[in-house]
Amino acid sequence: MAQDNQQEENDDIMTQIEKKQMELILLEKAFENAWYILSGQISFDELIGHSFSNNEQMIMAFDPDNGPKAQELKNMIQHWADKEEYERCAELTSILHNMYPESIKE
């Protein structure tokens, strides 16, 4: 009986770890897709087509119908700074300032 409970706890911990790993993978994919679109490397329609043809999930770090919110851009900048992708940070900061001029003062 005690072994069964221990096994269930171990399974729960593994499930939580696997869930967290999947969340990180999806977040990375969302930031990558957002980068491709915001940097003009690909259109949203092309990205959808590419995802569909490769049988991949389509996930974005912002709502493509409304464009990125200031906080979403800041989150992307922080993400790429953490990965030491400073050229991306610079371009995203420029986009942030162009879309949200009030962010220049921050």
N, C-alpha and C positions, 0 to 999 in steps of 0.2 A: 504494500500500500504506500509506504513512504517513498519507495523507488518510483512508483507511478507519479506521485506528486512532484518529485524531483525532475523526472523526465518532462512533465508538462511545463514546469518552470523553465527548463533548458530550451524547450521548443518555443515558448513564448519569447524568451530572450533572443533566440535566433530569428524568430519572425520579426521582432522589433528591429534588429540589426539589418535584416534583409530589406525591410520597409524603408529604413533610413537610407540605405545604399541606393535604393530605387529612386527615392526622392532627390538625392544628390545627382543622380544620372539625369533625371528629368529636368532639374534646374539647370544643369550644365547645357543640356540640349536647348532649353528655352532661351538662355542667354546667347548661345551660339547662333540660333535662328534669328534672334532679334538683331544681333550684330550684322549678319549678312544683309538683312533688309535695310537697317538704318545706314549702313555704309554704302548702300547702293550696289552691292555685289550681285544681288538677286532680287527679283520682285516677289511680292507675296504669292502671286499666282504661280510663278516658277517654283517657289518653295513648296507649295501645296502639291504641284505635279511631281516634283522630285520625291517628296515624302510618300506620295501615293504609289509611285512606280517602284519604290524600294521597300514598300510594305512597312513603312515606319510611322510612328505616331507623330502627329503635327502638334507641336507645343510652342507657345510664344511667351516671352516675358512681358508682353503688353498686348492690349486689345488693338489689333491692326485696323479696326474700323475707326477708332478714335485717336490713334497715335499714342505714343508713350506719355504717361504723366511724369511730372518732374521727379517724384520719388522713385518711380520705376527706372528712370535714367540714372538717378543717383545710385540705386542698387546695382545697376549694370556697371557703372563706373567703379564702384567698390569691388565688385566681383572680379573685374579685369585687373584692378590694382593688386588684389590679393594674388593673382596669377602672374604679376609683373608684366602685364601686357600694356605698357604705358602708351604706346601709339594708339591703341584702341581707347584708352582712357581720355587721351587728348581729343580725339575725334568726337567721342560721346560728350565730353565737356563742352565742346563747341556746339554740338546739336542742342544740348541742354540750354546753353546761353542764348542761342538763336530762338528756340521755342519758348523759353521762359526767361526773358531779360532780367526779371527781378532776382534770378538766381546768381547773377554776376556779383551782387553785393554780399553774398554768403561766403 
